[in-house]
Amino acid sequence: MIEALDGQRLKEMILGAAATLEKNKDALDALNVFPVPDGDTGTNMSLTMITAAKEVAAVQDDSINSVVKALSLGALKGARGNSGVILSQIFAGFADAMAKADHIDTVIFAGALRNGVDYAYKAVMKPKEGTILTVATKMADAAELIATKSDDLYKQIDYVIQEGEKALKETPEQLPVLKEAGVVDAGGAGFLVIMVGLKAVLDGNVIDSGAILDEQKVVVDFSNLDNSKDDIQFGYCTEFFIKNLYPDVKERDIDAYRGNLAKIGDCVLVVGDLSLVKTHVHTNEPGLALQYAQILGELSHIKIDNMREQHRELSEIDPQAAAEAVAIPADIPERDVAVVAVVAGDGIRTIFSDWQIEAFVEGGQSMNPSTDDILHAIKNAPSRNVIVLPNNKNIILAADQAAEMSDKNVKVIKTKSIPQGIAAAVAYDPDADIDVNVKKMERVTGQVKTGLITNAVRDTKMNGNSIKKDDLIGIYESDIVANGKELPKVFEQLLQKMTDEDSELITLYYGDGTDEGQAQGLAEKAEELFDGCDVEMHYGGQPVYPYILSVE
């Protein structure tokens, strides 16, 4: 019987869970509904968990508060794909519920798991049943049930796993697409694997977590380094939490507080609610910032850094090394608005560059960038006002999370594909303000239809159609609408689904390793079949999908 856990034991369990998830990531990737070579739920969850594990491993005092804060921070920074972002939100809620705990018993564990589920649901705009959210909810239900009957944590986690397995088996009945493909939900399976990893440590199993902790990357941000001048307008980076807010404090008081900070500094970030407020501000009057905060509640974790001193120290760094670390070329001037685009493929990147987009994050299908990757690009972008184009539906949540973490004014345009991103880039006006740009760019993305052609990586069934491994498949609006052995036929079937009487332009982007002559032949075929449309062809160099089609 295990009645309570301390921080050290929790730390061991988290590392064990991360290692267990890493070992099972390929099996989780294989659960992807679409038979395409970008089924990366397991990979995304594992990379998220590994980043969290590295933060946890670095904790020195092993208090529960320190461990769960590290778990949440690491997952938040490392979150990749929708599954990774949802997992990071579960951990955020988990950590918040345990922030003041000096031990973990069945009641605290159940409350933390429930809080994590609540956080995750809030992060998803349109939650679907039959996903990780459903499985996690059933597991939280199980944890709460045991908490009312037993003090045995081991028994509780064991029962949580049992109920999680039942919930996972039911996911195909809740999502027809899972049932037709003959798989369970990959995200739900991943969360179950994490819980299995936690229990394995309690079972006394030795789980080697060394491999996932070996690679230690340190990213140094030199984006604000300018050796030619030493004048920083606001010299003190001031950060702290306001907790135990006074009973009469309202949301409008927090808004007024935010406005007061803006008067004495810049880079103002005030996030939270009436239970906890996080503050970040660059100011020459940190004492005044603290006085403003004390009107609202108690101050905690106060951190004040002298940025002028830091600047002088950084000025001694080799300029060549600094230049290589900057994601944005040093000669790009500050703009009113900058755009960060997520791209994969040298041709695609060139197309975006042609439309004055200069800040990029490498990523896309099969290689979703982390929240921290996007946040780093936002920091380096040459403006205080930044628009982010995720260009993939599985990157939108990570982009949203990065926008919330940034102290810049960031807007995410929810581009779900490269063609939508390119349309937004065409509409981008560097001389217009961010609000005008967002309206123009959002309007045009809704007018773009995207199609994809690739090869099936396994046998499956979709929409009543049997698909064999290595078949060519045409995908439109997240549906496989064409498949077969002959490329021209699949190409034609896909375009027939995408075009209507209002279609004016067909654009074909051919990918890395794709024959240009073959692509030219498809473009000519489109001109013959759809004589009312203009047809363009561009080298994209994108991985995974040999052809990306756009219809406007």
Salt bridges, closest charged atoms under 4 A:
GLU12 OE1 - ARG9 NH1 2.88
GLU22 OE2 - LYS25 NZ 3.05
GLU55 OE2 - LYS77 NZ 2.90
ASP62 OD1 - LYS11 NZ 3.02
ASP102 OD1 - HIS103 ND1 2.73
ASP105 OD2 - HIS103 NE2 3.33
ASP141 OD1 - ARG114 NH2 2.36
GLU144 OE1 - ARG114 NH2 2.77
ASP158 OD1 - LYS199 NZ 3.88
GLU163 OE2 - LYS166 NZ 3.16
GLU173 OE1 - LYS179 NZ 3.35
ASP203 OD2 - LYS199 NZ 3.11
GLU215 OE2 - LYS217 NZ 3.34
ASP230 OD1 - HIS311 NE2 3.65
GLU239 OE1 - LYS303 NZ 3.76
ASP255 OD1 - ARG258 NH1 2.96
ASP266 OD1 - HIS282 ND1 3.88
ASP305 OD2 - LYS303 NZ 2.44
GLU358 OE1 - ARG335 NH2 3.17
GLU362 OE2 - ARG349 NH1 2.95
ASP373 OD2 - ARG80 NH1 3.66
ASP400 OD2 - LYS414 NZ 2.97
ASP407 OD1 - ARG384 NH1 3.91
ASP470 OD1 - LYS469 NZ 3.70
ASP471 OD1 - LYS485 NZ 2.81
GLU492 OE1 - LYS525 NZ 3.57
ASP500 OD2 - LYS449 NZ 3.01
GLU536 OE1 - HIS538 NE2 3.25
